Amino acid sequence: MAKKKANKKSTKQTKLPTVNYAEFLENRPDDLTKRELEVAVQVGLGRTCREASGEIGISNETVRSHLATLRNKTKLRRKPQLMLWANLNAPWINDQLKQRSK
């Protein structure tokens, strides 16, 4: 009777990228519009573009446009980075929205 070779699973672990949280907190563009800040809040909550558009009352395409502008102004290219940025900067974003709604 032949012995079967045991399947050895790889024990190699995936290395996660390190995040410099200070960079996210220092990255606060002064020229964000009220709508861009509102979209940032929705992104921070994990909402899709369609969900955010319904919540804010603007079209899906307009949300995508604001997201593109947010990415350019914050120099963040991926949505998860923007989500993290929005969550870490939530108090600042809320203050900015209060100031602009006066």
N, C-alpha and C positions, 0 to 999 in steps of 0.2 A: 504494500500500500504506500503510495507516494504522499509525502508531506506537502501540504499547501503552504505557500509563503504568506506570512501575515502581512496584510496591508498596513503600512505605517503611514499615518497621517502626518503631514508636515506640521512641525511645532513652531514654524516660523511665524512670528507675529507681525502684523502690519503696523508700521510706525506712523503715528498720527502727526500731522504738522503742528508745530508749536505756534501759539498765537500770542502776539505782543499786544496785550490789552491796552497799554498806554497809548499805542498808536491809534486805536479806535476812539479813545477818549479825547485825544488831542485833535482829531480830525473832525472839526466842526466848521463847515463852510458858512460864511456870514451871508452869502447871497441866496440862500434857499427861500423859495416862495412858500406861502402858506399852504398851497396845494401839495407841493413837494413834501412838506413836513407832514401833512395829513396822510400822504401815501406812505411815508416812512413809518408812521405809526401802524398802518395796516400791515406793512411788510413785517414789522416787529412782532405783530400778533400772529404771523404765519399765514395770513390770508392770501389767496390766489388773486390774480389781477381781476378776475370776474367778481369775486367776493368783495374785493376792495372797491370796485366800481359801483356796485350796488350799495355799499355802506356809505360812500362819500357822495354818490349821486352824479357821477360823471361816467363817460363811456369807457369801455375796456381799453380802447386804443389810446385814450388820453392817459389812463393809468400807466400803460406801457411806455408812453412818451415821458411821463414824469419819472418813471423808474430809470429810463435811459439817462435822463438829465441828472438824477441822483447819483447814479453810478459814475458819471463823468465828474461831477463836483466833489464826490467823496473819494474818487480814485479807487473804488471797489468794483471789481468786475463780476463777482458771482453773487447770486441772491442770498446764499447762506451768510456771506460776509456782511451784506447789507442788513440782514436780519439781526446779526450780532451787534452791528453798529447801532441800529435803531434801539435795541434793548439796552445796551450799555449807556446810550445817550438819552434815554427816555425822559429823565427829569429836565434836561436841557431842551429837548424838543417840546415838551409840554409848556415850559416857560416861554419859548419862542411863539408858540401858538397863542398863548394868553396875551402876550404883548401885541400880536398882530390882529387880534380880534377886538381890540379896544377901538 
